Amino acid sequence: IFRNDLRDFLGLKQDLPPMIPTEKKRKERSDERHEFFINICDAKHAALRQVLLQHGRDASDWIREFFIHSPDVVVSSPDYFVELLRRWGQDPCDGGVPPGNYTEEGVIQ
């Protein structure tokens, strides 16, 4: 579906060739950089996590309610895209919440 949508968006006549998976090159992390990493799931970051989750919910709501309805926006697989957006308000540290537990307002039930 994505390749067809991309072809149509670009106005191409021929189908795009299949995408070939490539291996990601792993970058070695230096100990110097590692000292600045945090585990966002640590209890001491709970307040920050709540702020980030609220921003995720707000952004998701705006994208779903306004942005994707613009005539200038093309979304491949809109149902899947909306499902992914609804996950932006889920806390990854508590196992998340299945997408079906969200109302249209993005509130967890």
Buried (B, 14 or more C-beta within 10 A) or exposed (E): EEEEBEBEEEEEEEEEEEEEEEEEEEEEEEEEEEEEEEEEEEEEBEEEBEEBBEEBBEBBBEBBEEEBEEEEEEBBEEEEBBEEBBBBBBBEBEEEBEEEEBEEEBEEE
